[in-house]
Amino acid sequence: MPGRPQPGPPCPKCKMPSRYITSMLDVKRDRSILIYRCEACREEIWRRIRRCRAREGAMQDYRMQLEKLRKDAAECALIRDLATGKAKRELFDTLAGHLTVLADQVETAMHDRSAGTAA
């Protein structure tokens, strides 16, 4: 039949006939690689890719939150240094300390998650 794709080589994973071509970029060699997969294996690859992308999105959220916590801690420290009243200085010193601890915890969680040791 003229409009029907020709079967490709067998899927390297399950040896089923393949018709789907997945193109991936080999960053180290700076070239595109064509990968032949059967429909089931192709879907499995895309599920893995979607999970990786979701994790990357979560890491971006962590980075943004970490940046905000560090910025807020610095602002509290600045207000503490400029405050004239003792109570205000103590309050903003406490806030700066708490925000710094939170930022450290977020950074530790990011490191653990990227290392694969998250609970």
LOKOLMAR-629668 format. One record per residue (C-alpha): x, y, z; residue in one letter; residue number from 0. Coordinates in steps of 0.25 Angstrom, whole numbers, always signed. Layout:
N
(r (X,Y,Z),"A",NUM);
...
This chain:
119
(r (+0,+0,+0),"M",0);
(r (+6,+14,-4),"P",1);
(r (+2,+22,+9),"G",2);
(r (+5,+12,+19),"R",3);
(r (+19,+13,+26),"P",4);
(r (+28,+1,+24),"Q",5);
(r (+32,-7,+37),"P",6);
(r (+46,-3,+42),"G",7);
(r (+56,-12,+49),"P",8);
(r (+52,-20,+61),"P",9);
(r (+50,-13,+74),"C",10);
(r (+64,-15,+81),"P",11);
(r (+57,-17,+95),"K",12);
(r (+45,-27,+91),"C",13);
(r (+49,-31,+77),"K",14);
(r (+35,-28,+72),"M",15);
(r (+34,-21,+58),"P",16);
(r (+35,-6,+59),"S",17);
(r (+28,+5,+51),"R",18);
(r (+31,+17,+61),"Y",19);
(r (+44,+25,+60),"I",20);
(r (+48,+33,+72),"T",21);
(r (+59,+44,+69),"S",22);
(r (+67,+48,+81),"M",23);
(r (+79,+58,+82),"L",24);
(r (+92,+52,+86),"D",25);
(r (+98,+64,+93),"V",26);
(r (+112,+58,+95),"K",27);
(r (+113,+56,+80),"R",28);
(r (+104,+67,+76),"D",29);
(r (+96,+59,+66),"R",30);
(r (+82,+53,+65),"S",31);
(r (+80,+38,+67),"I",32);
(r (+68,+30,+61),"L",33);
(r (+63,+20,+70),"I",34);
(r (+53,+9,+65),"Y",35);
(r (+43,+4,+75),"R",36);
(r (+30,-4,+75),"C",37);
(r (+18,+4,+80),"E",38);
(r (+18,-2,+94),"A",39);
(r (+33,+1,+97),"C",40);
(r (+32,+15,+90),"R",41);
(r (+20,+19,+100),"E",42);
(r (+29,+14,+112),"E",43);
(r (+40,+23,+107),"I",44);
(r (+31,+35,+107),"W",45);
(r (+25,+32,+121),"R",46);
(r (+40,+32,+126),"R",47);
(r (+42,+45,+119),"I",48);
(r (+29,+52,+125),"R",49);
(r (+34,+47,+139),"R",50);
(r (+47,+54,+137),"C",51);
(r (+41,+66,+132),"R",52);
(r (+32,+67,+144),"A",53);
(r (+44,+65,+153),"R",54);
(r (+51,+76,+146),"E",55);
(r (+39,+85,+148),"G",56);
(r (+39,+82,+163),"A",57);
(r (+53,+85,+164),"M",58);
(r (+51,+99,+158),"Q",59);
(r (+40,+101,+168),"D",60);
(r (+50,+97,+179),"Y",61);
(r (+61,+107,+173),"R",62);
(r (+51,+118,+173),"M",63);
(r (+46,+116,+187),"Q",64);
(r (+61,+115,+192),"L",65);
(r (+64,+128,+185),"E",66);
(r (+52,+135,+191),"K",67);
(r (+56,+130,+205),"L",68);
(r (+70,+134,+204),"R",69);
(r (+65,+148,+199),"K",70);
(r (+55,+149,+210),"D",71);
(r (+66,+145,+220),"A",72);
(r (+75,+156,+215),"A",73);
(r (+64,+167,+216),"E",74);
(r (+61,+163,+230),"C",75);
(r (+76,+164,+234),"A",76);
(r (+76,+178,+227),"L",77);
(r (+64,+182,+235),"I",78);
(r (+70,+177,+248),"R",79);
(r (+83,+185,+245),"D",80);
(r (+75,+198,+242),"L",81);
(r (+65,+196,+254),"A",82);
(r (+66,+206,+265),"T",83);
(r (+57,+198,+276),"G",84);
(r (+63,+186,+283),"K",85);
(r (+50,+178,+281),"A",86);
(r (+49,+181,+266),"K",87);
(r (+64,+177,+265),"R",88);
(r (+61,+164,+273),"E",89);
(r (+49,+161,+264),"L",90);
(r (+56,+162,+251),"F",91);
(r (+68,+155,+256),"D",92);
(r (+59,+143,+259),"T",93);
(r (+52,+144,+246),"L",94);
(r (+66,+145,+238),"A",95);
(r (+70,+132,+246),"G",96);
(r (+58,+124,+243),"H",97);
(r (+58,+128,+229),"L",98);
(r (+72,+124,+227),"T",99);
(r (+69,+110,+234),"V",100);
(r (+58,+108,+225),"L",101);
(r (+66,+112,+213),"A",102);
(r (+77,+102,+217),"D",103);
(r (+66,+91,+219),"Q",104);
(r (+61,+93,+205),"V",105);
(r (+75,+93,+199),"E",106);
(r (+77,+80,+206),"T",107);
(r (+64,+74,+201),"A",108);
(r (+68,+78,+187),"M",109);
(r (+82,+72,+188),"H",110);
(r (+76,+59,+194),"D",111);
(r (+65,+58,+183),"R",112);
(r (+76,+60,+172),"S",113);
(r (+85,+50,+178),"A",114);
(r (+73,+40,+179),"G",115);
(r (+73,+39,+194),"T",116);
(r (+60,+46,+197),"A",117);
(r (+50,+38,+206),"A",118);
